[in-house]
Amino acid sequence: MINETRKRSLLKAVSFRGLEIALDTVILSIFVELKTAIWLALLLEGLCLALHYGFERIWNKSQYGRHIIRDK
């Protein structure tokens, strides 16, 4: 069985959310002032980060779709 560490799951979630915060800020700044756009992006992506991390940890418990190929 191969499992990801909590540290790996967290790093994946944080790095992905960092990209999304940047993109959200750019998009939101078209509609609201930059300071508001930054705070909205941080709030929304912070909540999504927590959800994504939990989701990754739950899926880590499942072996569905995982295959271990051993060298012969």
Sequence and secondary structure as in RCSB ss.txt:
>XXXX:A:sequence
MINETRKRSLLKAVSFRGLEIALDTVILSIFVELKTAIWLALLLEGLCLALHYGFERIWNKSQYGRHIIRDK
>XXXX:A:secstr
     HHHHHHHHHHHHHHHHHHHHHHHHTTS HHHHHHHHHHHHHHHHHHHHHHHHHHHT  TT       
